[in-house]
Amino acid sequence: MNANELADELENTTRHRDETVFTQAATMLRQQQAEIEALKQQVELLSKAFETACDGMQTSLELNKAQAERYWSKNK
């Protein structure tokens, strides 16, 4: 059952009070929330990894710049 089917079913069920659908809806929402939380954790880990990589690249660029400046100051 997808979200649209669930919404349709809930609209119809509220008239008939079929508690099974409400239980399914609650289960689906809990599963979706768990997936959202897992994805948030993945995004946070990727963000930290990206930040670390960028910091490393910045350090490398600074070292290369310093080496280039020393080279050019010696060979003028």
Buried (B, 14 or more C-beta within 10 A) or exposed (E): EEEEEBEEBBEEBEEEEBEEBBEBBEEBEEEEEEEEEEEEEEEEEEEEEEEEEEEEEEEEEEEEEEEEEEEEEEEE
